[in-house]
């Protein structure tokens, strides 16, 4: 079984009858991120996440939190492998000396959980929006047919299709005025913000967040997801769920095209760049 999935036994109860069956559930475990610089070590955070793509998650989280600004700000990441497994789910990040390490706004008073991107923040200043990439505006029109195709891609993701218990974040690349759905990256996690951090980390490492496209999300649109999209320079968000009031406010403030309740034949447009 894959490290992000676990086979268990459970009872299926229907019409007052019980039947013992096997099932597959998504794994959730803690990940501690330690930062090292100039021979000093700092405990950055403990986050609940689905194991897998921890390097991308670390890049994305540190970028969205403003600790790093480009992939080269990280010299190395040690995943603490021990007998082929993660030892205590710890990653140690060695930062370049050029990074100005100020954790006063990033400190958390308790661990963050998979459903919360800002749990434990000790300062409201940590919620301020600070774009670090110019928005990459897409030029290709979005149609109902495209939305239907994007929904189909979400259903194909491995962890979700096996467990039904994960969130998905994907970037549908726009190349020469068309969308390259089959070649677009997708990442999964029990936490929707973790899935997006993994995607952002991947894009930061792969092309320095220069690729334009549609940010595709499987769940509801919370403020923290729009905030991460703004920081990373994504200009268009399509999600299956509803936006919160603060998410919609942020999207309008930063001219983000925000689409929610995306279905096969219709969707809701909450905010548009043009």
C-alpha positions in Angstrom: 0.0 0.0 0.0 1.2 3.5 -0.8 2.5 5.7 2.1 -0.5 8.1 1.7 -3.1 5.3 1.9 -4.0 2.7 4.5 -6.1 -0.4 4.3 -8.4 -0.9 7.3 -11.3 -3.1 8.3 -14.7 -1.5 9.0 -18.4 -2.5 9.3 -20.8 -1.5 6.6 -24.2 -0.9 8.2 -27.2 -0.8 5.8 -30.9 -1.7 6.4 -30.0 -2.9 10.0 -27.4 -5.4 8.6 -23.7 -5.3 9.4 -21.0 -6.6 7.1 -17.3 -6.5 7.7 -15.4 -5.1 4.8 -12.0 -3.7 4.0 -11.6 0.0 3.1 -8.9 2.4 2.1 -8.4 5.7 4.0 -6.1 8.7 3.5 -3.1 8.8 5.9 -2.7 11.9 8.1 0.5 12.5 10.0 2.4 15.4 11.5 5.3 17.1 9.7 7.8 19.2 11.6 9.8 21.7 9.7 13.1 22.9 11.1 15.1 25.8 9.6 18.9 25.9 9.8 21.0 29.0 9.1 24.4 30.1 10.3 24.7 27.1 12.5 21.5 27.9 14.3 18.3 25.8 14.2 14.7 27.1 14.5 11.5 25.1 14.8 9.2 26.6 12.2 6.0 24.6 12.4 4.3 21.3 12.9 1.6 20.7 10.3 -0.8 17.8 9.8 -0.6 16.5 6.3 -0.7 13.5 4.0 2.8 12.0 3.6 4.3 12.4 0.1 5.7 15.4 -1.7 7.0 16.7 1.6 9.8 18.6 -0.3 7.3 20.4 -2.5 5.1 21.1 0.6 8.1 22.6 2.4 9.0 24.8 -0.6 5.4 26.0 -1.0 4.7 26.6 2.7 8.0 28.6 3.2 7.3 30.6 0.0 3.7 31.4 1.0 4.8 32.4 4.5 7.4 34.8 3.1 10.4 32.9 4.5 11.9 32.3 1.0 11.3 34.1 -2.3 12.9 31.7 -4.8 13.9 28.1 -4.9 17.6 29.0 -4.5 16.9 30.4 -1.1 17.0 26.8 0.1 20.4 25.1 -0.1 19.1 21.6 0.9 16.3 19.7 2.5 17.0 16.6 4.7 14.0 14.4 5.0 15.5 12.4 7.9 15.3 9.0 6.2 15.7 6.2 8.7 15.5 2.5 7.6 13.5 3.6 4.5 10.9 5.5 6.5 10.5 9.1 7.7 12.0 9.4 11.2 9.5 11.3 13.3 8.2 13.0 10.1 10.8 15.8 10.3 12.3 17.8 7.5 15.4 20.0 8.1 15.7 23.0 5.7 19.2 24.6 5.3 18.6 28.2 4.2 21.0 30.4 2.3 22.7 33.1 4.3 21.2 35.7 2.0 17.7 34.9 3.5 16.7 37.4 6.1 15.1 35.1 8.6 12.4 36.9 10.7 9.9 34.5 12.2 8.1 37.0 14.4 5.0 37.0 12.2 5.2 33.3 11.4 5.3 31.9 14.9 2.5 29.5 15.8 1.3 29.0 19.3 0.2 25.4 18.5 0.4 23.0 15.6 -1.6 23.7 12.4 -4.1 21.1 11.4 -4.9 19.8 7.9 -8.1 21.8 7.8 -6.6 25.1 8.8 -4.0 27.1 7.0 -3.7 29.8 9.8 -4.2 27.9 13.0 -2.1 29.2 15.8 -1.0 32.5 14.2 0.0 34.9 17.0 -0.5 38.1 15.0 -3.2 39.4 12.7 -0.4 41.0 10.7 0.3 37.4 9.5 -2.9 37.5 7.5 -1.9 40.5 5.4 -1.7 40.0 1.7 1.7 40.6 0.1 2.0 39.4 -3.5 5.6 38.3 -4.4 4.9 37.4 -8.0 3.2 39.5 -10.7 -0.2 38.0 -11.7 -0.1 35.9 -14.8 -3.3 36.7 -16.6 -4.7 33.9 -18.8 -5.9 34.9 -22.3 -7.9 31.8 -23.3 -11.6 31.9 -22.6 -13.1 29.5 -20.0 -16.1 27.5 -21.3 -18.6 25.1 -19.8 -16.9 22.3 -21.8 -13.5 23.2 -20.2 -15.0 23.1 -16.7 -16.4 19.7 -17.4 -13.0 18.5 -18.5 -11.4 19.9 -15.4 -13.9 18.2 -13.1 -13.1 14.9 -14.9 -9.4 15.4 -14.1 -10.1 15.8 -10.4 -12.0 12.5 -10.3 -8.9 10.7 -11.8 -6.6 11.6 -8.9 -5.3 8.5 -7.2 -5.8 9.3 -3.5 -9.2 10.8 -4.0 -10.5 8.0 -6.3 -9.3 5.4 -3.7 -10.4 7.1 -0.5 -12.7 9.9 -1.3 -11.0 11.7 1.6 -8.5 14.1 0.0 -8.3 17.5 -1.5 -6.7 18.2 -4.9 -4.9 21.3 -6.3 -3.8 21.4 -9.9 -2.5 24.0 -12.3 -4.0 23.8 -15.8 -1.2 25.2 -18.0 -2.0 27.7 -20.7 0.3 27.2 -23.7 -0.1 29.1 -26.9 -3.7 30.2 -26.2 -4.9 26.7 -25.2 -5.0 24.7 -22.0 -2.8 21.6 -21.7 -4.9 19.5 -19.3 -3.1 16.2 -19.7 0.3 17.7 -18.9 -0.7 19.7 -15.9 0.5 18.9 -12.3 -1.9 17.8 -9.6 -1.2 17.3 -5.9 -3.3 15.7 -3.1 -3.5 16.0 0.6 -6.1 15.7 3.4 -5.6 19.4 3.9 -6.7 21.7 1.0 -4.0 24.3 1.9 -1.4 21.6 2.0 -2.3 20.4 -1.5 -1.9 24.0 -2.7 1.4 24.4 -0.9 2.6 21.2 -2.7 1.6 22.6 -6.0 3.2 26.0 -5.4 6.4 24.3 -4.2 6.5 22.2 -7.4 6.0 25.3 -9.6 8.6 27.3 -7.6 11.2 24.5 -8.1 10.2 23.7 -11.7 9.7 27.1 -13.4 10.0 29.8 -10.7 6.3 30.3 -10.8 6.3 31.8 -14.3 3.8 29.5 -16.0 0.3 30.9 -16.5 -2.8 28.8 -16.1 -6.0 28.0 -14.1 -5.6 27.1 -10.5 -8.0 24.1 -10.0 -9.2 23.3 -6.4 -11.5 20.4 -5.3 -13.2 22.0 -2.3 -14.5 25.2 -0.9 -12.5 28.4 -1.4 -11.3 29.8 1.9 -9.3 33.0 2.4 -6.1 31.1 2.9 -6.3 29.5 -0.5 -6.9 32.9 -2.3 -4.1 34.4 -0.2 -1.7 31.7 -1.4 -2.8 32.1 -5.0 -2.2 35.9 -4.8 1.3 35.4 -3.3 2.2 32.9 -6.1 0.8 35.1 -8.9 -2.1 32.9 -10.0 -4.9 35.0 -11.6 -7.7 32.5 -12.1 -9.2 30.1 -9.6 -11.8 27.4 -10.4 -13.2 25.3 -7.6 -15.9 22.8 -7.0 -17.0 24.5 -3.7 -18.2 27.8 -2.5 -16.0 30.9 -1.6 -16.1 32.5 1.8 -16.9 36.2 2.1 -13.2 37.1 2.9 -12.0 34.9 0.0 -14.3 36.8 -2.4 -13.2 40.1 -1.0 -9.6 39.3 -1.5 -10.2 38.0 -5.1 -12.0 41.3 -6.0 -9.3 43.4 -4.4 -6.5 41.7 -6.4 -8.5 41.2 -9.6 -8.6 37.5 -9.3 -11.0 35.6 -11.6 -12.9 33.4 -9.0 -15.2 30.6 -10.1 -17.0 28.4 -7.6 -19.6 25.7 -7.6 -18.1 24.4 -10.9 -20.4 21.8 -12.4 -20.5 20.0 -15.7 -22.9 22.5 -17.3 -22.7 25.6 -15.2 -20.6 27.6 -12.7 -20.8 30.7 -10.5 -18.5 33.7 -11.4 -17.8 35.7 -8.2 -15.0 37.9 -9.4 -13.4 38.6 -12.8 -10.1 40.2 -13.7 -11.7 42.0 -16.7 
